[in-house]
């Protein structure tokens, strides 16, 4: 088998542009949306988006090469380079400082022609004194440069680059090609995706350095995108690549055996579009963060602000494992009692939903918090509202005063990308349930100061079974299942006010027909749930048939 650089048409790459036309349109659409969103952000938000994007690219391009760096060290280095720290922060990890320097330099120097000296400079950021590795120069020696996997004796050669003796000549040709295809160049390529895709494959095919080729090659792709678009682009190709490294290496391998590279362009176009979509999510995340602090800035103590900032710093992917009392104590230095009290306060504000039970309870801070509930009829809602009014007239303001009557089945957090699938799942589950007649004729309370309407005996049995079925079938990544069916009137009441409520509501009677489920979404600005969708009807379809197990 011959590699692309051994073929007579090297490096005259050919491709069918029509096969990726739809990706170009999608990229242009996403780019327009992102630019519009960025224009709507203030300078602080814009800086945060920029830092998070560069950080993402720096960490992920390193992880692709199985190098795992400190997130904090890389972030500090990036902020130092962007002059965003009040004073320079010391970073002892040379690798973290080096990759940060490469990422910021790629952004700042995007307009400049590519030169041998610039590539050597980038190489020196990544590679430090190591045996047999030349820093800031092309590779040398007679040994073949091969990409290999497998055990000793069973090696699988994925690719072999040109011999070291050919690298200087090949790199002169590559650098000339890169500069000639730039805007206003002799052979200008006006399509940013095509130029970046070819640049990356071309560079990786030569593999000019002993080490660092992958990271520099992906940096060249970022430079090509920005230079062709005539502005520094905000996206992270490496984050998408790292999510499926196998597909990346497979695409590179296939692209290295022919100079007809349509399949490589298809792959590269897809990851570029996805990278742009992810940046849109990051911008939305940052905007929601700003709205969050605007809504709650007067209700959070310094410990809570510190812990929440720590969670937000984890980015769109979320704070792994959620916030626990133990983590909160470590971050803030609070005692266990104070940590528990602070977390409960955040939960009551609607900031932290409970996920888990007992010692396993943890909290997630998410912009998208949902609650699947049963809502009474309009008459039933009015009835519960009157009960709440009576309690207000007796004890004044209390928690849940303005909450509309509902019975919670499950609370969960979800990303926008996962929501459509969850909604379809809820519709399917609901369609197999039959309409119910529900009756609430008692009042109860919990030790945490909650007062609620209790279901009649038969209704409780029916609702408990329904809740268990729904919770079991609705597979959610992060959720809190309600176990005791009830309709809340007030929460966190003092023991004295609980007694008053129980006397006021001695005789209650609420009954209504339930024909659907309701999905609510938490509104941070209003600090309460809004109805998101009620399109989950009980249609009474036959139960799902259990799949027959084969005997063979």
Secondary structure, 3 states (H helix, E strand, C coil): CCCHHHCCCCCCCECCHHHHHHHHHHHHHHHHHHHHHHHCCCHHHHHHHHHHHHHHHHHHHHHHCCCCCCHHHHHHHHHHHCCCCCCCCCCCCHHHHHHHHHHHHHHHCCCCCCCHHHHHHHHHHHCCCCCCCCCCCCCCCCCCCEEEECCCCCCEEEEECCCHHHHHHHHHHHHHHHHHCCCCCCCCCCCHHHHHHHHHHHHHHHCCCCCCHHHHHHHHHHHHHHHHHCCCCCCCHHHHHHHCHHHHHHHHHHHCCCCECHHHHHHHHHHHHHHHHHHHHHHHHHHHHHHHHHHHCCCCCHHHHHHHHHHHCCCCCCCCCCECHHHHHHHHCCCHHHHHHHHHHHHHCCCEEEECCHHHCEEEECCCEEEEEECCCHHHHHHHHHHHHHHHHHHCCCECCCCCCCEEEEEEECCHHHHHHHHHHHHHHHHCCCCEEEEEEEEEECCCCCEEEEECHHHHHHHHHHHHHHHHHCCCCEEEECCCCEEEEEECCCHHHHHHHHHHCCCCCEEEEECEEEEEEEECCCCEEEEEEEEEECCCCCCCCCCCCCCC
